[in-house]
Amino acid sequence: MGRFFRPSDKTSYHAGRGYQPEATIAYQEKRRSPRYSFIASAELIEEKAEVRIASRVSELSQHGCYLDMMNPFPTGTMVLVKIAAGDAYFEAKSKIVYAQHNMGAGVGFLQVAPDSQAVLECWLDGAEKEQKRQSG
């Protein structure tokens, strides 16, 4: 006897493959803090070989950022991230959390000096106010 989809089922089927909305929700909840749209110039320095890549920040949070770049470092690479916006400057020892070829990379901040933490908090306050202003 066949199994029919009921709204109470936790798994639905899309294009012949199992789709679990719970998995999507769980993934979204992995973030420890909100991300905000934030545009700034950035530089990544790979710690071992001291390879430098110029980049652009497109999203920023308390614990990391998303960097737009064509050829990101591989997932797991340890980097020094330097971000500049206006007269302010931020720097953190970081790790590439995920990389998307021809798109960019998600970066997690590991060590942030107190002066850089203050800059980050200022930027996040401004980004949060801007988001609230735009949403109504």
N, C-alpha and C positions, 0 to 999 in steps of 0.2 A: 504494500500500500504506500502511495506517495505521501510526502510531507508537504503541507501547504504553509505558506507564509501567513502568519497572523501578526497584527500589530504588537501583541505582547511578546513576540519572539525578540531575542536580543541580537540576532544576526539576520540581516537582510541580504539579498543577493543582487549584485549589480554587474551587468555584463558577464554573467557566468562565474564571477569570482565572489568569494565571501567578503562582505564588508561589515566591519564592526565599528559602529559609531563610538562605542566605549573606548576603543583603542585611540581614536582620533582625539577624544576629550582628554584622555590620560596624557597623550603627548603634549597637548596644549598646556596642561597644568604643570609640566615639568619646569617651566620658567619660574624662577624665584621672585622676579620683580617685573613690572610692566616695561615694555619696549616703547620708545617714542621715535617718531620721525625726527631725524637730526642730520643735517648736512654739514660736513667738515672735511678738510683734507687729512689724510693719515699716511703713515709710513709704518711698514712692518719690517722688522729686522730679525732674520732667522738667527738664533743664538750661536749655533755651532759653526756655521760657515760664514756668518755675517753677511748673508745675502739680503739686499734691500729691495722692497717692492713699494712703489708709490700706490696709494689707493684713495678711496673716498668712503667716508662713513655715511650710511643711509639710515641706520637705526641704532639707537643707543639705550642701554639700560644700566642699572646699578652694577650688574655682574658681567656685562659683556656688550658686544656690538656686532653689527653686520657690516662687512666691508665689501664694496663693489670692486671687483677686479677680474681680469680675464683669466689669469693663471694663478689661482691661489695655491698656497702651500698645502701639502697633504694633511688630512685629519691627524691630529695628535702632535703636530709640529709645535715646538716651543718657540715663541716669538716675543719680541719687545714691540709693543704697540705705542706709537706716538701720534697724538691727535692734536691738531691746532684749529682753533676757531676764534676769529677776531684776535684779541691780544692774549687770549688764554691758551694754555698748553697743558696737556694731560699725557701721562706715560704710565704704562703698566706691563709687568711681566705677564704673559698670557699664553693661551693654548688654542690652537685651531680645533674647534669642536666639530665642525662639519665644513666640507668644501664642495662647491658646485662649480664645475669647470665652465668657463665662459660667463660666469655670473658673479661669484664672490665666495665669501666665507663667513661663518659664524665664529666669533672669537669670544672666549671666556677669560675674564680678568682673574689672575691668580694672586698677584701682589701689587697693591696700589699704595704709593707713598701718601702720607697725610696731606701734603699740598696738592697732589693730583686728585685725591678724594674730594677735597673742597671744591676744586674746579668741576669735577664730575657732578657733584650735587647741585652746583649752581646751574650747570647746563641742563640737568634733568628737571629742576624747578621751572626753568624757562620753557622747556619743551612741554611739560605738563600743562602749564598755563596756556600755551599756544594751542594745544590740543583741545582744551576746554573751551577756549575762545572760538575755535573753528566749529566745534560741535554744538554750539548754541549757547 
